[in-house]
Amino acid sequence: MREFIYGYEIEAVVQEQGNARLLLVQNGESLMALKTTTTNNDKDRAQFRVEIECLKQLDHPNIISVLDVFDDPLGFSMPYIVGDMLVDLIERESLSAQQILTITISLFKALEHTHGKGILHCDLKPNNVICTEERIPILLDFGLAQLQSKRAPLAVGSTQYMPPEVIDGKGWSTAGEIYALGLICRDMLEHCQQKDQLDRVQAVVDLCLQVETADRPASCSEVLKLLEASVQSSSECSDETVGSKNTSQKNNSSPNVGFSPEQKIIIVLLVLVLIGISLLLFL
């Protein structure tokens, strides 16, 4: 039997977890994603509204967007994205060094935008990032998001991607999210078959993973500057290597037009012989 919600036909239930479910619905000739709450608990519904409020404030190419908001049941629609979850790409070791660099920079830019709006995601992990067919990352699921001005010091999120201070109960901060995103980048680097090309990126990630918050980059903007510097440095080293090889090849390919002393003597004798023969013929 066909099932509808908000006037849209439900094509599939993608996920049903906690107090919400994710649906795939038909929107004209295209597909659209819907997230709806399945609880009447006031606290859970309030957090669902925080998620909607946060997403409505965000406008970034690497963050999922809200298309429309609905009241009964409480929910919102999002674009349907065709691609692979980042966790699957990591496990398959299918990302190239260049793709990892692009994804790393894109996610830090997304987080920079989020922090600039006073929002903490609080659940950064590869399962909450989808990569399009062009390997453009999109940050998903702001279900645990908090406004920095109203945040409570709770250890919410996925333990595997929590910074030490959150595990200790001190709550999320921008420094904590830099650490969490650093863990995601570390996962990508550890499963990259070309990781020797990303040594300088690894050094930046290591800074993000410092235990003490004061030892980490102060902001995502600072991380991006470090990444930009590492890319530029790698490019210059590559250019120098290519230039050195080209110079060496030119030197090796230059023809040797000089003659050894022995060759010169032979040439002189041949000339004298030819002159002698010419004189005999003339006489």
BALOBA-1460 file (C-alpha; in Angstrom, 3 decimals):
// residues 283
<rec num="1" residu="m" x="0.000" y="0.000" z="0.000"/>
<rec num="2" residu="r" x="1.290" y="3.448" z="-0.909"/>
<rec num="3" residu="e" x="2.204" y="5.641" z="2.055"/>
<rec num="4" residu="f" x="2.352" y="9.431" z="2.060"/>
<rec num="5" residu="i" x="3.773" y="12.074" z="4.388"/>
<rec num="6" residu="y" x="3.352" y="15.846" z="3.975"/>
<rec num="7" residu="g" x="1.756" y="14.995" z="0.622"/>
<rec num="8" residu="y" x="4.859" y="13.157" z="-0.647"/>
<rec num="9" residu="e" x="4.889" y="9.463" z="-1.488"/>
<rec num="10" residu="i" x="7.360" y="7.503" z="0.645"/>
<rec num="11" residu="e" x="9.750" y="5.494" z="-1.507"/>
<rec num="12" residu="a" x="11.855" y="4.010" z="1.309"/>
<rec num="13" residu="v" x="12.696" y="4.233" z="4.989"/>
<rec num="14" residu="v" x="16.436" y="4.892" z="4.885"/>
<rec num="15" residu="q" x="17.053" y="4.867" z="8.634"/>
<rec num="16" residu="e" x="15.020" y="4.608" z="11.805"/>
<rec num="17" residu="q" x="17.148" y="5.406" z="14.823"/>
<rec num="18" residu="g" x="16.503" y="6.974" z="18.207"/>
<rec num="19" residu="n" x="13.617" y="9.422" z="18.054"/>
<rec num="20" residu="a" x="13.754" y="10.155" z="14.342"/>
<rec num="21" residu="r" x="13.539" y="8.457" z="11.000"/>
<rec num="22" residu="l" x="14.982" y="9.313" z="7.608"/>
<rec num="23" residu="l" x="12.757" y="8.825" z="4.583"/>
<rec num="24" residu="l" x="13.208" y="8.928" z="0.846"/>
<rec num="25" residu="v" x="10.189" y="10.490" z="-0.882"/>
<rec num="26" residu="q" x="9.127" y="11.248" z="-4.402"/>
<rec num="27" residu="n" x="9.059" y="14.966" z="-5.206"/>
<rec num="28" residu="g" x="7.664" y="15.275" z="-8.713"/>
<rec num="29" residu="e" x="10.190" y="13.528" z="-10.962"/>
<rec num="30" residu="s" x="13.013" y="13.692" z="-8.428"/>
<rec num="31" residu="l" x="13.771" y="12.235" z="-5.014"/>
<rec num="32" residu="m" x="14.020" y="14.149" z="-1.747"/>
<rec num="33" residu="a" x="15.087" y="13.223" z="1.796"/>
<rec num="34" residu="l" x="12.831" y="13.816" z="4.801"/>
<rec num="35" residu="k" x="13.758" y="13.622" z="8.474"/>
<rec num="36" residu="t" x="10.892" y="13.406" z="10.944"/>
<rec num="37" residu="t" x="10.654" y="13.022" z="14.706"/>
<rec num="38" residu="t" x="8.891" y="9.970" z="16.098"/>
<rec num="39" residu="t" x="8.508" y="11.085" z="19.713"/>
<rec num="40" residu="n" x="6.259" y="13.337" z="21.738"/>
<rec num="41" residu="n" x="8.888" y="13.810" z="24.437"/>
<rec num="42" residu="d" x="9.269" y="17.557" z="24.959"/>
<rec num="43" residu="k" x="13.040" y="17.397" z="25.480"/>
<rec num="44" residu="d" x="13.628" y="15.344" z="22.321"/>
<rec num="45" residu="r" x="11.337" y="17.553" z="20.248"/>
<rec num="46" residu="a" x="13.149" y="20.634" z="21.558"/>
<rec num="47" residu="q" x="16.481" y="19.187" z="20.405"/>
<rec num="48" residu="f" x="14.917" y="18.387" z="17.014"/>
<rec num="49" residu="r" x="13.927" y="22.036" z="16.721"/>
<rec num="50" residu="v" x="17.510" y="23.041" z="17.607"/>
<rec num="51" residu="e" x="18.704" y="20.894" z="14.697"/>
<rec num="52" residu="i" x="16.305" y="22.663" z="12.348"/>
<rec num="53" residu="e" x="17.253" y="26.080" z="13.719"/>
<rec num="54" residu="c" x="20.973" y="25.344" z="13.228"/>
<rec num="55" residu="l" x="20.582" y="24.045" z="9.685"/>
<rec num="56" residu="k" x="18.460" y="27.044" z="8.661"/>
<rec num="57" residu="q" x="21.335" y="29.325" z="9.712"/>
<rec num="58" residu="l" x="23.924" y="27.435" z="7.673"/>
<rec num="59" residu="d" x="24.538" y="28.029" z="3.988"/>
<rec num="60" residu="h" x="27.636" y="26.207" z="2.769"/>
<rec num="61" residu="p" x="28.314" y="23.877" z="-0.192"/>
<rec num="62" residu="n" x="29.741" y="21.225" z="2.156"/>
<rec num="63" residu="i" x="26.813" y="21.222" z="4.619"/>
<rec num="64" residu="i" x="23.390" y="19.659" z="4.047"/>
<rec num="65" residu="s" x="20.657" y="22.258" z="3.587"/>
<rec num="66" residu="v" x="17.022" y="22.498" z="4.683"/>
<rec num="67" residu="l" x="14.457" y="22.832" z="1.908"/>
<rec num="68" residu="d" x="11.283" y="23.044" z="3.957"/>
<rec num="69" residu="v" x="10.040" y="22.586" z="7.543"/>
<rec num="70" residu="f" x="6.850" y="20.728" z="8.594"/>
<rec num="71" residu="d" x="4.887" y="20.711" z="11.845"/>
<rec num="72" residu="d" x="2.752" y="17.559" z="11.943"/>
<rec num="73" residu="p" x="4.747" y="15.475" z="12.506"/>
<rec num="74" residu="l" x="7.700" y="17.757" z="13.147"/>
<rec num="75" residu="g" x="10.215" y="17.332" z="10.348"/>
<rec num="76" residu="f" x="12.152" y="18.895" z="7.491"/>
<rec num="77" residu="s" x="13.170" y="18.100" z="3.929"/>
<rec num="78" residu="m" x="16.666" y="17.999" z="2.435"/>
<rec num="79" residu="p" x="18.194" y="17.405" z="-0.993"/>
<rec num="80" residu="y" x="18.709" y="13.754" z="-1.907"/>
<rec num="81" residu="i" x="22.436" y="13.207" z="-2.412"/>
<rec num="82" residu="v" x="23.763" y="10.364" z="-4.542"/>
<rec num="83" residu="g" x="27.135" y="9.171" z="-3.300"/>
<rec num="84" residu="d" x="29.043" y="7.124" z="-0.732"/>
<rec num="85" residu="m" x="29.373" y="7.557" z="3.005"/>
<rec num="86" residu="l" x="32.887" y="8.613" z="3.945"/>
<rec num="87" residu="v" x="33.192" y="5.669" z="6.344"/>
<rec num="88" residu="d" x="32.721" y="3.266" z="3.410"/>
<rec num="89" residu="l" x="35.279" y="5.055" z="1.243"/>
<rec num="90" residu="i" x="37.799" y="4.895" z="4.090"/>
<rec num="91" residu="e" x="37.237" y="1.185" z="4.656"/>
<rec num="92" residu="r" x="37.617" y="0.440" z="0.933"/>
<rec num="93" residu="e" x="40.845" y="2.515" z="0.820"/>
<rec num="94" residu="s" x="39.507" y="4.012" z="-2.394"/>
<rec num="95" residu="l" x="40.504" y="7.647" z="-1.800"/>
<rec num="96" residu="s" x="43.538" y="9.102" z="-3.562"/>
<rec num="97" residu="a" x="45.941" y="11.511" z="-1.877"/>
<rec num="98" residu="q" x="44.425" y="14.431" z="-3.804"/>
<rec num="99" residu="q" x="40.869" y="13.445" z="-2.832"/>
<rec num="100" residu="i" x="41.844" y="13.194" z="0.839"/>
<rec num="101" residu="l" x="43.422" y="16.635" z="0.686"/>
<rec num="102" residu="t" x="40.303" y="18.094" z="-0.965"/>
<rec num="103" residu="i" x="37.952" y="16.424" z="1.536"/>
<rec num="104" residu="t" x="40.083" y="17.565" z="4.487"/>
<rec num="105" residu="i" x="40.100" y="21.194" z="3.347"/>
<rec num="106" residu="s" x="36.379" y="21.125" z="2.479"/>
<rec num="107" residu="l" x="35.357" y="19.732" z="5.875"/>
<rec num="108" residu="f" x="37.437" y="22.269" z="7.778"/>
<rec num="109" residu="k" x="35.829" y="25.021" z="5.689"/>
<rec num="110" residu="a" x="32.399" y="23.627" z="6.556"/>
<rec num="111" residu="l" x="33.314" y="23.532" z="10.233"/>
<rec num="112" residu="e" x="34.731" y="27.057" z="10.026"/>
<rec num="113" residu="h" x="31.344" y="28.227" z="8.691"/>
<rec num="114" residu="t" x="29.482" y="26.307" z="11.409"/>
<rec num="115" residu="h" x="31.593" y="27.780" z="14.206"/>
<rec num="116" residu="g" x="31.226" y="31.229" z="12.656"/>
<rec num="117" residu="k" x="27.467" y="30.894" z="13.166"/>
<rec num="118" residu="g" x="27.953" y="29.935" z="16.821"/>
<rec num="119" residu="i" x="27.013" y="26.291" z="16.214"/>
<rec num="120" residu="l" x="28.687" y="23.091" z="17.419"/>
<rec num="121" residu="h" x="27.941" y="19.883" z="15.498"/>
<rec num="122" residu="c" x="28.828" y="17.587" z="18.453"/>
<rec num="123" residu="d" x="28.812" y="14.358" z="16.419"/>
<rec num="124" residu="l" x="31.536" y="14.600" z="13.799"/>
<rec num="125" residu="k" x="32.378" y="11.167" z="12.381"/>
<rec num="126" residu="p" x="32.791" y="9.513" z="8.942"/>
<rec num="127" residu="n" x="29.232" y="8.126" z="9.199"/>
<rec num="128" residu="n" x="27.935" y="11.715" z="9.144"/>
<rec num="129" residu="v" x="29.709" y="12.712" z="5.944"/>
<rec num="130" residu="i" x="28.515" y="11.713" z="2.489"/>
<rec num="131" residu="c" x="30.700" y="12.203" z="-0.582"/>
<rec num="132" residu="t" x="29.056" y="12.890" z="-3.918"/>
<rec num="133" residu="e" x="30.043" y="11.002" z="-7.056"/>
<rec num="134" residu="e" x="32.593" y="13.796" z="-7.621"/>
<rec num="135" residu="r" x="33.919" y="13.115" z="-4.082"/>
<rec num="136" residu="i" x="32.643" y="16.429" z="-2.717"/>
<rec num="137" residu="p" x="31.992" y="15.928" z="1.018"/>
<rec num="138" residu="i" x="28.686" y="16.995" z="2.603"/>
<rec num="139" residu="l" x="28.384" y="17.220" z="6.396"/>
<rec num="140" residu="l" x="25.149" y="15.628" z="7.640"/>
<rec num="141" residu="d" x="23.111" y="14.994" z="10.789"/>
<rec num="142" residu="f" x="23.034" y="17.952" z="13.142"/>
<rec num="143" residu="g" x="20.781" y="15.955" z="15.482"/>
<rec num="144" residu="l" x="23.045" y="16.615" z="18.483"/>
<rec num="145" residu="a" x="24.026" y="20.143" z="17.481"/>
<rec num="146" residu="q" x="24.223" y="22.842" z="20.122"/>
<rec num="147" residu="l" x="24.244" y="26.590" z="20.012"/>
<rec num="148" residu="q" x="27.459" y="27.717" z="21.697"/>
<rec num="149" residu="s" x="25.523" y="30.340" z="23.660"/>
<rec num="150" residu="k" x="23.178" y="27.714" z="25.133"/>
<rec num="151" residu="r" x="25.266" y="24.542" z="25.175"/>
<rec num="152" residu="a" x="25.227" y="22.189" z="28.160"/>
<rec num="153" residu="p" x="28.485" y="20.444" z="29.188"/>
<rec num="154" residu="l" x="27.344" y="16.969" z="28.173"/>
<rec num="155" residu="a" x="29.420" y="14.174" z="26.647"/>
<rec num="156" residu="v" x="27.065" y="13.652" z="23.709"/>
<rec num="157" residu="g" x="28.192" y="12.149" z="20.418"/>
<rec num="158" residu="s" x="30.181" y="9.095" z="19.376"/>
<rec num="159" residu="t" x="32.868" y="8.090" z="21.857"/>
<rec num="160" residu="q" x="35.261" y="6.947" z="19.110"/>
<rec num="161" residu="y" x="35.435" y="10.522" z="17.790"/>
<rec num="162" residu="m" x="35.359" y="12.431" z="21.078"/>
<rec num="163" residu="p" x="38.253" y="14.564" z="22.308"/>
<rec num="164" residu="p" x="39.609" y="13.690" z="25.752"/>
<rec num="165" residu="e" x="38.044" y="16.709" z="27.444"/>
<rec num="166" residu="v" x="34.540" y="15.751" z="26.267"/>
<rec num="167" residu="i" x="35.038" y="12.197" z="27.516"/>
<rec num="168" residu="d" x="35.985" y="13.768" z="30.855"/>
<rec num="169" residu="g" x="32.638" y="15.568" z="30.868"/>
<rec num="170" residu="k" x="33.831" y="19.103" z="30.124"/>
<rec num="171" residu="g" x="31.565" y="19.516" z="27.112"/>
<rec num="172" residu="w" x="32.105" y="20.392" z="23.469"/>
<rec num="173" residu="s" x="33.970" y="23.435" z="22.181"/>
<rec num="174" residu="t" x="35.428" y="24.575" z="18.872"/>
<rec num="175" residu="a" x="38.760" y="23.070" z="19.995"/>
<rec num="176" residu="g" x="37.012" y="19.764" z="20.657"/>
<rec num="177" residu="e" x="35.495" y="19.743" z="17.189"/>
<rec num="178" residu="i" x="38.894" y="20.451" z="15.605"/>
<rec num="179" residu="y" x="40.129" y="17.350" z="17.450"/>
<rec num="180" residu="a" x="37.165" y="15.264" z="16.240"/>
<rec num="181" residu="l" x="37.669" y="16.333" z="12.636"/>
<rec num="182" residu="g" x="41.373" y="15.583" z="13.060"/>
<rec num="183" residu="l" x="40.408" y="12.005" z="13.980"/>
<rec num="184" residu="i" x="38.391" y="11.712" z="10.765"/>
<rec num="185" residu="c" x="41.361" y="12.987" z="8.745"/>
<rec num="186" residu="r" x="43.660" y="10.559" z="10.543"/>
<rec num="187" residu="d" x="41.370" y="7.696" z="9.506"/>
<rec num="188" residu="m" x="41.567" y="8.800" z="5.876"/>
<rec num="189" residu="l" x="45.362" y="9.086" z="5.992"/>
<rec num="190" residu="e" x="45.819" y="5.676" z="7.655"/>
<rec num="191" residu="h" x="43.784" y="4.016" z="4.892"/>
<rec num="192" residu="c" x="45.377" y="5.871" z="1.980"/>
<rec num="193" residu="q" x="47.670" y="3.912" z="-0.342"/>
<rec num="194" residu="q" x="49.460" y="7.154" z="-1.275"/>
<rec num="195" residu="k" x="49.895" y="8.533" z="2.249"/>
<rec num="196" residu="d" x="53.622" y="9.144" z="1.655"/>
<rec num="197" residu="q" x="52.468" y="12.085" z="-0.485"/>
<rec num="198" residu="l" x="50.641" y="13.639" z="2.476"/>
<rec num="199" residu="d" x="53.386" y="13.902" z="5.105"/>
<rec num="200" residu="r" x="52.859" y="17.652" z="5.557"/>
<rec num="201" residu="v" x="49.087" y="17.198" z="5.867"/>
<rec num="202" residu="q" x="49.741" y="14.528" z="8.498"/>
<rec num="203" residu="a" x="51.792" y="17.077" z="10.461"/>
<rec num="204" residu="v" x="48.804" y="19.482" z="10.504"/>
<rec num="205" residu="v" x="46.454" y="16.683" z="11.571"/>
<rec num="206" residu="d" x="48.850" y="15.781" z="14.400"/>
<rec num="207" residu="l" x="48.548" y="19.353" z="15.683"/>
<rec num="208" residu="c" x="44.755" y="19.021" z="15.723"/>
<rec num="209" residu="l" x="45.092" y="15.868" z="17.828"/>
<rec num="210" residu="q" x="47.057" y="17.364" z="20.694"/>
<rec num="211" residu="v" x="45.652" y="16.288" z="24.058"/>
<rec num="212" residu="e" x="45.705" y="19.793" z="25.529"/>
<rec num="213" residu="t" x="43.258" y="22.179" z="23.872"/>
<rec num="214" residu="a" x="45.791" y="25.041" z="24.140"/>
<rec num="215" residu="d" x="48.224" y="23.068" z="21.965"/>
<rec num="216" residu="r" x="45.760" y="22.681" z="19.084"/>
<rec num="217" residu="p" x="45.220" y="25.282" z="16.352"/>
<rec num="218" residu="a" x="43.066" y="28.064" z="17.784"/>
<rec num="219" residu="s" x="40.432" y="27.848" z="15.039"/>
<rec num="220" residu="c" x="39.493" y="26.158" z="11.782"/>
<rec num="221" residu="s" x="40.810" y="29.239" z="9.989"/>
<rec num="222" residu="e" x="44.233" y="28.557" z="11.468"/>
<rec num="223" residu="v" x="44.040" y="24.900" z="10.416"/>
<rec num="224" residu="l" x="43.182" y="25.967" z="6.872"/>
<rec num="225" residu="k" x="46.163" y="28.343" z="6.773"/>
<rec num="226" residu="l" x="48.447" y="25.501" z="7.893"/>
<rec num="227" residu="l" x="46.981" y="23.185" z="5.253"/>
<rec num="228" residu="e" x="47.406" y="25.845" z="2.575"/>
<rec num="229" residu="a" x="51.034" y="26.343" z="3.603"/>
<rec num="230" residu="s" x="51.660" y="22.581" z="3.535"/>
<rec num="231" residu="v" x="50.179" y="22.271" z="0.052"/>
<rec num="232" residu="q" x="52.241" y="25.218" z="-1.215"/>
<rec num="233" residu="s" x="55.399" y="23.751" z="0.326"/>
<rec num="234" residu="s" x="54.739" y="20.372" z="-1.274"/>
<rec num="235" residu="s" x="54.144" y="22.041" z="-4.635"/>
<rec num="236" residu="e" x="57.411" y="23.989" z="-4.439"/>
<rec num="237" residu="c" x="59.358" y="20.853" z="-3.536"/>
<rec num="238" residu="s" x="57.764" y="19.058" z="-6.460"/>
<rec num="239" residu="d" x="58.659" y="21.898" z="-8.852"/>
<rec num="240" residu="e" x="62.262" y="21.910" z="-7.617"/>
<rec num="241" residu="t" x="62.510" y="18.163" z="-8.139"/>
<rec num="242" residu="v" x="61.131" y="18.419" z="-11.663"/>
<rec num="243" residu="g" x="63.470" y="21.320" z="-12.453"/>
<rec num="244" residu="s" x="66.463" y="19.394" z="-11.158"/>
<rec num="245" residu="k" x="65.526" y="16.371" z="-13.258"/>
<rec num="246" residu="n" x="65.073" y="18.503" z="-16.377"/>
<rec num="247" residu="t" x="68.461" y="20.169" z="-15.862"/>
<rec num="248" residu="s" x="70.096" y="16.802" z="-15.400"/>
<rec num="249" residu="q" x="68.439" y="15.449" z="-18.519"/>
<rec num="250" residu="k" x="69.580" y="18.450" z="-20.536"/>
<rec num="251" residu="n" x="73.137" y="18.022" z="-19.316"/>
<rec num="252" residu="n" x="73.073" y="14.319" z="-20.101"/>
<rec num="253" residu="s" x="71.622" y="14.859" z="-23.548"/>
<rec num="254" residu="s" x="74.185" y="17.503" z="-24.605"/>
<rec num="255" residu="p" x="76.368" y="16.089" z="-27.443"/>
<rec num="256" residu="n" x="80.053" y="15.634" z="-26.702"/>
<rec num="257" residu="v" x="81.745" y="17.303" z="-29.692"/>
<rec num="258" residu="g" x="85.345" y="17.197" z="-28.318"/>
<rec num="259" residu="f" x="88.040" y="14.659" z="-29.408"/>
<rec num="260" residu="s" x="90.567" y="12.777" z="-27.369"/>
<rec num="261" residu="p" x="94.358" y="13.194" z="-28.156"/>
<rec num="262" residu="e" x="94.432" y="9.750" z="-29.773"/>
<rec num="263" residu="q" x="91.502" y="10.657" z="-32.027"/>
<rec num="264" residu="k" x="93.200" y="13.884" z="-33.061"/>
<rec num="265" residu="i" x="96.413" y="12.003" z="-34.086"/>
<rec num="266" residu="i" x="94.427" y="9.535" z="-36.168"/>
<rec num="267" residu="i" x="92.584" y="12.358" z="-37.909"/>
<rec num="268" residu="v" x="95.889" y="14.136" z="-38.738"/>
<rec num="269" residu="l" x="97.412" y="10.926" z="-40.160"/>
<rec num="270" residu="l" x="94.318" y="10.316" z="-42.295"/>
<rec num="271" residu="v" x="94.527" y="13.845" z="-43.654"/>
<rec num="272" residu="l" x="98.230" y="13.403" z="-44.506"/>
<rec num="273" residu="v" x="97.500" y="10.104" z="-46.239"/>
<rec num="274" residu="l" x="94.743" y="11.686" z="-48.294"/>
<rec num="275" residu="i" x="97.067" y="14.565" z="-49.281"/>
<rec num="276" residu="g" x="99.773" y="12.077" z="-50.298"/>
<rec num="277" residu="i" x="97.382" y="10.084" z="-52.440"/>
<rec num="278" residu="s" x="96.141" y="13.270" z="-54.085"/>
<rec num="279" residu="l" x="99.755" y="14.295" z="-54.995"/>
<rec num="280" residu="l" x="100.584" y="10.887" z="-56.488"/>
<rec num="281" residu="l" x="97.497" y="10.987" z="-58.633"/>
<rec num="282" residu="f" x="98.336" y="14.498" z="-59.783"/>
<rec num="283" residu="l" x="101.879" y="13.482" z="-60.788"/>
